[in-house]
């Protein structure tokens, strides 16, 4: 497969033990994933994804919820709107 080719997963590509869609990229390949026709993107990683403490303030919760929403929209798992 070429770098920009799309691989579609069908039932014949799965097995009883599950399906690993992307590996850890330790071999130097860039792993991208997208759903429902959106352009595949790399895994997001930033400080907005940090685990919240029990004493988290509303502003921290809003930041985390917005980051989760952005990640889901980016991957095509929810439609989102502006």
C-alpha positions in Angstrom: 0.0 0.0 0.0 1.1 3.5 -0.7 1.4 6.3 1.9 -1.9 7.9 0.9 -3.9 4.7 0.2 -6.9 3.9 2.3 -7.3 0.5 3.8 -10.9 -0.5 4.4 -11.5 -3.0 7.2 -14.1 -5.7 6.4 -15.3 -8.7 8.4 -12.7 -11.0 6.7 -10.0 -8.8 8.2 -11.0 -9.4 11.8 -10.5 -12.4 14.1 -11.8 -13.6 17.4 -8.9 -12.0 19.4 -9.8 -8.5 18.2 -8.3 -6.1 15.7 -5.4 -3.7 16.2 -6.0 -0.8 13.8 -2.8 1.2 14.5 0.4 0.0 16.1 2.7 2.1 18.3 4.7 3.5 15.4 7.9 2.2 16.9 9.1 1.3 13.5 9.1 4.9 12.4 5.9 4.8 10.4 3.4 7.6 11.0 0.1 6.1 12.1 -3.1 7.9 11.0 -6.8 7.1 11.5 -10.0 8.5 10.3 -13.7 7.5 10.1 -16.7 8.3 7.9 -14.7 9.9 5.1 -12.6 12.4 7.1 -8.9 12.7 6.3 -6.9 10.4 8.6 -4.9 12.2 11.3 -2.3 11.3 13.8 -3.1 10.7 17.4 -3.6 13.9 19.3 -1.4 14.6 22.4 -1.4 17.8 24.4 -1.8 19.1 28.0 -5.6 19.5 27.6 -5.9 15.7 27.8 -4.4 15.5 31.3 -6.4 13.5 34.0 -8.4 15.8 36.2 -8.1 15.8 40.0 -11.2 15.4 42.2 -10.9 19.1 43.0 -11.0 20.2 39.3 -12.6 23.5 38.6 -15.4 24.0 36.0 -13.0 25.7 33.6 -10.7 22.6 33.7 -13.6 20.3 32.9 -14.7 22.5 30.0 -11.2 22.4 28.6 -11.1 18.6 28.8 -14.6 18.2 27.3 -13.7 20.6 24.4 -10.5 18.6 23.7 -12.4 15.3 23.7 -15.0 16.9 21.3 -12.3 18.2 19.0 -10.6 14.7 18.9 -13.9 13.0 18.1 -14.8 15.5 15.4 -11.3 15.3 13.9 -11.5 11.5 13.6 -15.0 11.7 12.2 -16.7 9.8 15.1 -19.1 12.7 15.7 -20.2 15.3 13.3 -19.8 18.4 15.4 -20.8 21.9 14.3 -19.4 25.4 14.6 
